[in-house]
Structures are given as structure tokens and as C-alpha cells.
């Protein structure tokens, strides 16, 4: 595969990672804020906290909740990273493959193969470029035939 595929895939993947990290930070912040509100419940006069640190007043259910929450966040992040990698690969391949095919066809025409064409499967700018390339090769072939006729060159005699 070409370097375009790699660059597009890395770009999509890095964007996915940034979004996932951002979401995890937001969720972690909001949960921490809510949990801190719980630790400083009115009427407890800060008994659940000692100089900003949780003391033994925080029971096993609270500790289990925080551990479970962090494990869930890590598991969700791992799953989203796998999904993000798959989506990144799919999108990168969808963008890069037609360009790579067009590059191969351009190289074939440069080598003298005027029968080279590209399949047009899209209606976007890449599809329009493929259609223009195919029209160009038809015109080049037609011009070559006309030039051969004009100069009296017969390809069957060579």
C-alpha cells in the first residue's frame, strides 16, 4: 500500500485517540466532582476527608465503586480504540485506494499503454478525476490513431 493510505489512516486514528482521551477526561472529571461532593456531604463536616485525602471513613463500597469505574473507563477506552482503528483503516482505504489505482493507470499511460483505464465507482471528486482520466486516455488514443493515419504509418507493418 502507498504512503497516502498510511498517512490518512494515522490521521484518522490519532483523531480517534484524541476524542477518546477527551471523553475519558471529561467523564473522569465529572465523576470525580460528583464523588467529591459525596465525600464532603453536609453534616459530616469533612469527616470523610483528611487534609484532602480519603481516610478509612470511606468504606469498601466506595472504594469498589471507584475501582470499578476506572476499570470500566479503561475497558471502554480499549474497545473504542479497537473500533477507532478499524474505522480509521476502512476510511483510509476508501480514500486512498482510488488514488493509488489512478496512480497505477497514470504510470501505465506514461509507459505507452493508452488502453489503461480506471473504474469509476464514486460520484465525488475522485470519481470525477477518474472519469476525466478515462476521457483523456480515449482522446490520447484517438489522437494517436489520427496522427498515425496522417503520417501514413501502419501499425500492422511493424
Helices and strands as residue ranges (DSSP letters): H 3-39, E 49-50, E 53-54, H 60-110, H 125-150, G 155-157
